[in-house]
Amino acid sequence: MMEQMVTLISELGFPIVVTLFLLNRIEAKLDVVVSSIQGLPDQLKE
């Protein structure tokens, strides 16, 4: 994994790799938010 990161940084550049990393983290957090919002109607009915 670490070798792949070093290869990506050397080929694409540090800012691009950081951007991709942050987008990946944000996407995972957005999935949690979306599932929470979708569950709200059921919780409000109770």
NORBELLIN-V952763 format. One record per residue. PSI is psi in whole degrees, 0 to 359 (none if undefined). Layout:
psi=(PSI;PSI)
//
This chain:
psi=(316;323;323;320;318;320;315;317;318;329;317;331;149;313;322;318;318;319;314;320;314;321;321;318;318;322;318;320;324;325;321;318;316;316;326;317;321;334;351;315;321;321;329;334;335;none)
//
